[in-house]
Amino acid sequence: MALDTSNWTADDLIKEAGMQTSAIQKIKVWQRLAYSAVAVGFLLGWWGYYGSGPLAAGIAGIVLLVLGVLFAVPLKIGVTNATKNVERILAAAEAKKSN
């Protein structure tokens, strides 16, 4: 069930946008960690399979790469959608202020 925000003032909407922006910034930390896991996983996989590293490093790298991608994709989608939501909230606040 959606939250009824029809009676919210522009200041309420701006406060909500600020709280959501803060939450987005926290999620972006996890997103950067997932991107790092992808990069490290790729490098370990490459080193283990094509470089002079042990095969176990290659296997661990591939596992890390796959896990990083599995976490990064939904985080990226969530951050993108949340950012659009904040933009819509701020547009609604601007419309209320101009009325």
Secondary structure, 3 states (H helix, E strand, C coil): CCCCCCCCCHHHHHHHHHHHHHHHHHHHHHHHHHHHHHHHHHHHHHHHHCCCCCHHHHHHHHHHHHHHHHHHHHHHHHHHHHHHHHHHHHHHHHHHHHC
